[in-house]
Amino acid sequence: MKNREKRNGLTLVHTGAGKGKSSSAFGVAFRAAGWGLEVLVIQFIKGQWKTGEQQAATRFENIEWHALGDGFTWDTNNPEQDRLTSREIWTLCQEKIRSHHYDLVILDEINYCCGYGWIDGKEIADFIRHEKPSWMHMILTGRDAPTEIIEIADTVTEMKKIKHAFDKGINAEQGVEF
């Protein structure tokens, strides 16, 4: 494994309307953990929703997982509370990144927070540009990634929806979507 001084820390963005943004990021998390890297996952939307990936992560000593947020915010009754919660989570993210403890940081569903106007994409991009260690890998997920975040990223992947089971009335299935 490359030591930090020799590593090119990459910033990846997984965006788009298709399925697989978070799943792809979590695949990278498990890959990195398998190589002994310190991994941090912070979820902005999931709240206390139980997921298989979070349960799997407990089997690794080098994955720290925080499922935060107020749940599925498109059903919100209190957008001001969702904004405050997102700001608190963003503050936690900054603290964790500044600690220089982690080799890979995943900010899951942070792009949604930008789309809702709760966190400014420029603020996130400026933080990454100026404060993310050069050796740290980072993945930001969620639909509608802000232009500023796309511009500072090394790799951007847009997941395109061709069709989705939800369109046929099939709700999220355990083991596939969570």
C-alpha positions as CSV (number, residue, x, y, z in Angstrom):
1,M,0.0,0.0,0.0
2,K,1.3,3.5,-0.9
3,N,2.1,5.6,2.1
4,R,0.3,8.9,2.3
5,E,3.2,11.0,1.1
6,K,3.2,9.1,-2.2
7,R,-0.6,8.9,-2.7
8,N,-2.6,11.1,-5.0
9,G,-5.8,11.7,-3.1
10,L,-8.7,11.6,-5.5
11,T,-12.0,13.3,-5.3
12,L,-14.8,11.4,-6.9
13,V,-18.4,12.4,-7.5
14,H,-21.3,9.9,-8.0
15,T,-24.3,11.8,-9.3
16,G,-27.3,11.4,-11.6
17,A,-30.9,10.0,-11.4
18,G,-29.9,6.3,-11.7
19,K,-29.4,3.8,-8.9
20,G,-26.0,2.9,-7.7
21,K,-24.3,6.1,-6.4
22,S,-24.1,5.1,-2.8
23,S,-23.6,1.4,-3.6
24,S,-20.6,2.3,-5.7
25,A,-19.1,4.4,-3.0
26,F,-19.6,1.7,-0.4
27,G,-17.9,-0.8,-2.7
28,V,-14.8,1.6,-2.7
29,A,-15.1,1.8,1.1
30,F,-14.9,-2.0,1.5
31,R,-12.0,-2.1,-1.1
32,A,-10.1,0.5,0.8
33,A,-10.8,-1.1,4.1
34,G,-9.5,-4.4,2.7
35,W,-6.2,-2.7,2.0
36,G,-6.0,-1.4,5.6
37,L,-7.0,2.2,4.9
38,E,-8.9,4.2,7.5
39,V,-12.4,4.8,6.1
40,L,-15.1,7.3,7.2
41,V,-18.6,7.2,5.9
42,I,-21.0,10.0,6.8
43,Q,-24.6,9.7,5.5
44,F,-26.6,12.9,5.3
45,I,-30.1,11.6,4.7
46,K,-30.5,8.1,6.0
47,G,-31.0,8.9,9.6
48,Q,-31.5,5.8,11.8
49,W,-32.6,3.6,8.8
50,K,-31.0,0.2,9.1
51,T,-28.9,-0.8,6.1
52,G,-26.9,-3.9,5.2
53,E,-23.8,-1.9,4.3
54,Q,-23.7,-0.3,7.7
55,Q,-24.1,-3.7,9.3
56,A,-21.3,-5.1,7.1
57,A,-19.0,-2.2,8.0
58,T,-19.2,-3.2,11.7
59,R,-17.0,-6.2,10.7
60,F,-14.1,-3.9,9.9
61,E,-12.1,-2.2,12.6
62,N,-11.0,0.5,10.1
63,I,-14.4,1.7,9.0
64,E,-16.2,4.4,11.0
65,W,-19.8,4.9,10.0
66,H,-22.3,7.7,10.8
67,A,-25.8,7.4,9.6
68,L,-27.2,10.8,10.3
69,G,-29.9,13.2,9.1
70,D,-33.6,13.4,9.5
71,G,-34.6,10.6,7.1
72,F,-36.0,11.0,3.7
73,T,-36.2,14.8,3.4
74,W,-38.5,14.9,0.4
75,D,-41.3,13.9,2.8
76,T,-40.2,16.6,5.3
77,N,-42.6,18.5,7.5
78,N,-39.9,20.7,8.8
79,P,-37.4,21.9,6.2
80,E,-35.7,24.4,8.6
81,Q,-34.9,21.5,10.9
82,D,-33.5,19.5,7.9
83,R,-31.3,22.5,7.0
84,L,-30.0,22.8,10.6
85,T,-29.3,19.1,10.8
86,S,-27.5,19.1,7.5
87,R,-25.3,22.1,8.7
88,E,-24.5,20.2,11.9
89,I,-23.5,17.1,9.8
90,W,-21.3,19.3,7.5
91,T,-19.6,20.7,10.6
92,L,-18.9,17.1,11.8
93,C,-17.5,16.3,8.3
94,Q,-15.1,19.2,8.4
95,E,-13.9,18.2,11.9
96,K,-13.3,14.6,10.8
97,I,-11.5,15.6,7.6
98,R,-9.3,18.1,9.5
99,S,-8.3,15.3,11.9
100,H,-6.2,13.7,9.1
101,H,-7.1,10.3,10.6
102,Y,-8.9,9.0,7.5
103,D,-7.6,7.8,4.1
104,L,-11.0,7.7,2.5
105,V,-14.0,9.9,3.3
106,I,-17.4,9.3,1.9
107,L,-20.0,12.1,2.1
108,D,-23.1,10.1,1.2
109,E,-26.0,12.1,-0.2
110,I,-24.4,15.4,0.4
111,N,-25.3,16.6,-3.1
112,Y,-29.0,16.4,-2.1
113,C,-28.3,18.9,0.6
114,C,-26.9,21.3,-1.9
115,G,-29.9,20.8,-4.2
116,Y,-32.2,21.7,-1.4
117,G,-30.2,24.8,-0.6
118,W,-29.1,23.6,2.9
119,I,-25.4,23.6,2.1
120,D,-23.8,25.7,-0.6
121,G,-21.8,23.7,-3.2
122,K,-19.2,26.5,-3.4
123,E,-18.6,26.2,0.3
124,I,-18.0,22.5,0.0
125,A,-15.8,22.9,-3.0
126,D,-13.7,25.6,-1.3
127,F,-13.3,23.4,1.7
128,I,-12.1,20.4,-0.4
129,R,-9.8,22.6,-2.4
130,H,-8.2,24.3,0.6
131,E,-8.4,21.8,3.5
132,K,-8.6,18.2,2.2
133,P,-5.2,16.7,2.6
134,S,-3.6,15.9,-0.7
135,W,-3.3,12.2,0.1
136,M,-7.0,11.8,1.2
137,H,-9.5,10.2,-1.1
138,M,-13.0,11.5,-1.0
139,I,-16.4,10.5,-2.6
140,L,-19.4,12.7,-2.7
141,T,-22.7,11.1,-3.7
142,G,-26.3,12.2,-4.5
143,R,-28.3,13.6,-7.4
144,D,-27.7,17.0,-8.9
145,A,-24.1,17.5,-7.9
146,P,-23.4,21.3,-7.9
147,T,-21.2,22.6,-10.7
148,E,-18.6,23.8,-8.2
149,I,-18.1,20.3,-6.8
150,I,-18.0,18.8,-10.3
151,E,-15.2,21.3,-11.2
152,I,-12.9,20.4,-8.3
153,A,-13.5,16.6,-8.7
154,D,-10.9,14.3,-10.3
155,T,-13.6,11.8,-11.5
156,V,-17.3,12.4,-12.0
157,T,-19.7,9.6,-12.8
158,E,-23.3,10.2,-13.7
159,M,-25.6,7.3,-13.1
160,K,-28.3,7.4,-15.7
161,K,-31.7,5.8,-15.0
162,I,-32.9,3.6,-17.9
163,K,-35.7,2.0,-15.8
164,H,-36.2,1.3,-12.1
165,A,-38.3,-1.2,-10.2
166,F,-39.9,1.6,-8.2
167,D,-41.6,2.8,-11.4
168,K,-43.5,-0.6,-11.4
169,G,-44.5,-0.1,-7.8
170,I,-41.8,-2.2,-6.2
171,N,-40.5,-0.6,-3.1
172,A,-36.9,-0.7,-1.9
173,E,-35.8,-4.3,-1.4
174,Q,-33.6,-5.4,1.5
175,G,-30.2,-6.5,0.3
176,V,-30.4,-4.5,-2.9
177,E,-31.3,-1.0,-2.0
178,F,-30.5,-1.1,1.7
